[in-house]
C-alpha cells in the first residue's frame, strides 16, 4: 500500500499498481491470479 503522503494528485491509495492494465468495455474478462505466497482479500 502507498502511504497517503506519497500519493500524487488523482491516485487511489489501495488501487495503485506497478503496471496498469487497460480493460476493454462491454467485454467479458477473466482474470487468473496466482501467487507463491498467501493471497488475502
N, CA, C and O atoms as CSV, one atom per row, in Angstrom:
chain,resi,resn,atom,element,x,y,z
A,1,UNK,N,N,0.839,-1.184,0.000
A,1,UNK,CA,C,0.000,0.000,0.000
A,1,UNK,C,C,0.879,1.240,0.000
A,1,UNK,O,O,1.968,1.256,0.575
A,2,UNK,N,N,0.391,2.253,-0.644
A,2,UNK,CA,C,1.124,3.508,-0.739
A,2,UNK,C,C,0.671,4.423,0.405
A,2,UNK,O,O,-0.530,4.619,0.591
A,3,UNK,N,N,1.598,4.980,1.163
A,3,UNK,CA,C,1.211,5.914,2.221
A,3,UNK,C,C,0.510,7.138,1.635
A,3,UNK,O,O,0.828,7.569,0.527
A,4,UNK,N,N,-0.427,7.685,2.368
A,4,UNK,CA,C,-1.172,8.863,1.899
A,4,UNK,C,C,-0.233,10.005,1.516
A,4,UNK,O,O,-0.513,10.740,0.569
A,5,UNK,N,N,0.867,10.163,2.234
A,5,UNK,CA,C,1.785,11.273,1.974
A,5,UNK,C,C,2.530,11.114,0.643
A,5,UNK,O,O,3.033,12.100,0.104
A,6,UNK,N,N,2.608,9.879,0.098
A,6,UNK,CA,C,3.328,9.632,-1.155
A,6,UNK,C,C,2.432,9.654,-2.386
A,6,UNK,O,O,2.922,9.513,-3.507
A,7,UNK,N,N,1.125,9.830,-2.194
A,7,UNK,CA,C,0.204,9.828,-3.328
A,7,UNK,C,C,0.313,11.117,-4.130
A,7,UNK,O,O,0.495,12.201,-3.575
A,8,UNK,N,N,0.197,10.977,-5.456
A,8,UNK,CA,C,0.135,12.126,-6.337
A,8,UNK,C,C,-1.326,12.463,-6.565
A,8,UNK,O,O,-2.197,11.642,-6.278
A,9,UNK,N,N,-1.611,13.638,-7.068
A,9,UNK,CA,C,-2.983,14.075,-7.303
A,9,UNK,C,C,-3.693,13.094,-8.237
A,9,UNK,O,O,-3.198,12.807,-9.328
A,10,UNK,N,N,-4.841,12.583,-7.818
A,10,UNK,CA,C,-5.635,11.680,-8.642
A,10,UNK,C,C,-5.340,10.204,-8.451
A,10,UNK,O,O,-6.038,9.371,-9.028
A,11,UNK,N,N,-4.326,9.845,-7.659
A,11,UNK,CA,C,-4.024,8.438,-7.423
A,11,UNK,C,C,-4.920,7.879,-6.313
A,11,UNK,O,O,-5.292,8.589,-5.380
A,12,UNK,N,N,-5.253,6.605,-6.435
A,12,UNK,CA,C,-6.055,5.922,-5.431
A,12,UNK,C,C,-5.142,5.068,-4.578
A,12,UNK,O,O,-4.385,4.258,-5.113
A,13,UNK,N,N,-5.191,5.224,-3.287
A,13,UNK,CA,C,-4.252,4.573,-2.368
A,13,UNK,C,C,-4.263,3.055,-2.481
A,13,UNK,O,O,-3.194,2.449,-2.558
A,14,UNK,N,N,-5.410,2.431,-2.492
A,14,UNK,CA,C,-5.477,0.975,-2.481
A,14,UNK,C,C,-5.571,0.373,-3.884
A,14,UNK,O,O,-5.591,-0.851,-4.022
A,15,UNK,N,N,-5.629,1.201,-4.921
A,15,UNK,CA,C,-5.802,0.679,-6.271
A,15,UNK,C,C,-4.589,0.903,-7.162
A,15,UNK,O,O,-4.602,0.479,-8.318
A,16,UNK,N,N,-3.550,1.549,-6.668
A,16,UNK,CA,C,-2.380,1.806,-7.492
A,16,UNK,C,C,-1.518,0.556,-7.594
A,16,UNK,O,O,-1.329,-0.160,-6.611
A,17,UNK,N,N,-0.999,0.301,-8.782
A,17,UNK,CA,C,-0.145,-0.856,-9.033
A,17,UNK,C,C,1.089,-0.426,-9.817
A,17,UNK,O,O,1.159,0.696,-10.317
A,18,UNK,N,N,2.061,-1.330,-9.918
A,18,UNK,CA,C,3.269,-1.029,-10.689
A,18,UNK,C,C,2.994,-0.982,-12.188
A,18,UNK,O,O,3.511,-0.114,-12.892
A,19,UNK,N,N,2.190,-1.903,-12.667
A,19,UNK,CA,C,1.878,-1.984,-14.099
A,19,UNK,C,C,0.373,-1.932,-14.292
A,19,UNK,O,O,-0.339,-2.857,-13.903
A,20,UNK,N,N,-0.108,-0.861,-14.888
A,20,UNK,CA,C,-1.546,-0.714,-15.116
A,20,UNK,C,C,-1.987,-1.529,-16.319
A,20,UNK,O,O,-1.213,-1.759,-17.249
A,21,UNK,N,N,-3.245,-1.965,-16.291
A,21,UNK,CA,C,-3.823,-2.750,-17.383
A,21,UNK,C,C,-5.054,-2.025,-17.880
A,21,UNK,O,O,-5.886,-1.582,-17.088
A,22,UNK,N,N,-5.172,-1.904,-19.198
A,22,UNK,CA,C,-6.364,-1.304,-19.798
A,22,UNK,C,C,-7.333,-2.434,-20.098
A,22,UNK,O,O,-6.997,-3.363,-20.831
A,23,UNK,N,N,-8.531,-2.361,-19.537
A,23,UNK,CA,C,-9.536,-3.409,-19.696
A,23,UNK,C,C,-10.590,-2.913,-20.680
A,23,UNK,O,O,-11.122,-1.817,-20.502
A,24,UNK,N,N,-10.907,-3.698,-21.718
A,24,UNK,CA,C,-11.905,-3.268,-22.698
A,24,UNK,C,C,-13.305,-3.227,-22.088
A,24,UNK,O,O,-13.620,-3.985,-21.172
A,25,UNK,N,N,-14.142,-2.322,-22.617
A,25,UNK,CA,C,-15.519,-2.202,-22.140
A,25,UNK,C,C,-16.415,-3.141,-22.937
A,25,UNK,O,O,-16.079,-3.544,-24.050
A,26,UNK,N,N,-17.557,-3.482,-22.353
A,26,UNK,CA,C,-18.561,-4.351,-22.966
A,26,UNK,C,C,-17.959,-5.673,-23.451
A,26,UNK,O,O,-18.316,-6.176,-24.516
A,27,UNK,N,N,-17.042,-6.226,-22.654
A,27,UNK,CA,C,-16.378,-7.483,-22.978
A,27,UNK,C,C,-16.231,-8.298,-21.700
A,27,UNK,O,O,-15.983,-7.744,-20.629
A,28,UNK,N,N,-16.384,-9.613,-21.814
A,28,UNK,CA,C,-16.149,-10.483,-20.669
A,28,UNK,C,C,-14.651,-10.610,-20.465
A,28,UNK,O,O,-13.908,-10.870,-21.411
A,29,UNK,N,N,-14.207,-10.425,-19.228
A,29,UNK,CA,C,-12.790,-10.505,-18.906
A,29,UNK,C,C,-12.605,-11.532,-17.801
A,29,UNK,O,O,-13.279,-11.473,-16.772
A,30,UNK,N,N,-11.693,-12.470,-18.012
A,30,UNK,CA,C,-11.381,-13.469,-16.994
A,30,UNK,C,C,-9.970,-13.196,-16.491
A,30,UNK,O,O,-9.039,-13.048,-17.283
A,31,UNK,N,N,-9.814,-13.131,-15.174
A,31,UNK,CA,C,-8.518,-12.857,-14.570
A,31,UNK,C,C,-8.107,-14.073,-13.761
A,31,UNK,O,O,-8.854,-14.535,-12.898
A,32,UNK,N,N,-6.927,-14.589,-14.038
A,32,UNK,CA,C,-6.378,-15.706,-13.280
A,32,UNK,C,C,-5.243,-15.156,-12.422
A,32,UNK,O,O,-4.281,-14.592,-12.942
A,33,UNK,N,N,-5.362,-15.323,-11.111
A,33,UNK,CA,C,-4.367,-14.791,-10.178
A,33,UNK,C,C,-3.651,-15.952,-9.515
A,33,UNK,O,O,-4.283,-16.861,-8.978
A,34,UNK,N,N,-2.336,-15.914,-9.557
A,34,UNK,CA,C,-1.539,-16.930,-8.885
A,34,UNK,C,C,-0.511,-16.233,-7.995
A,34,UNK,O,O,-0.165,-15.071,-8.211
A,35,UNK,N,N,-0.041,-16.952,-7.009
A,35,UNK,CA,C,0.961,-16.373,-6.116
A,35,UNK,C,C,1.786,-17.493,-5.489
A,35,UNK,O,O,1.331,-18.630,-5.369
A,36,UNK,N,N,2.982,-17.154,-5.103
A,36,UNK,CA,C,3.853,-18.104,-4.421
A,36,UNK,C,C,3.626,-18.066,-2.913
A,36,UNK,O,O,4.199,-18.864,-2.171
A,37,UNK,N,N,2.786,-17.133,-2.464
A,37,UNK,CA,C,2.521,-16.962,-1.046
A,37,UNK,C,C,1.013,-16.872,-0.858
A,37,UNK,O,O,0.264,-17.129,-1.801
A,38,UNK,N,N,0.560,-16.523,0.306
A,38,UNK,CA,C,-0.856,-16.448,0.629
A,38,UNK,C,C,-1.465,-15.175,0.062
A,38,UNK,O,O,-0.879,-14.099,0.177
A,39,UNK,N,N,-2.644,-15.293,-0.550
A,39,UNK,CA,C,-3.390,-14.136,-1.025
A,39,UNK,C,C,-4.505,-13.827,-0.029
A,39,UNK,O,O,-5.192,-14.737,0.434
A,40,UNK,N,N,-4.685,-12.571,0.297
A,40,UNK,CA,C,-5.743,-12.145,1.204
A,40,UNK,C,C,-6.670,-11.199,0.468
A,40,UNK,O,O,-6.213,-10.310,-0.251
A,41,UNK,N,N,-7.963,-11.382,0.641
A,41,UNK,CA,C,-8.948,-10.497,0.004
A,41,UNK,C,C,-9.448,-9.487,1.004
A,41,UNK,O,O,-10.285,-8.649,0.669
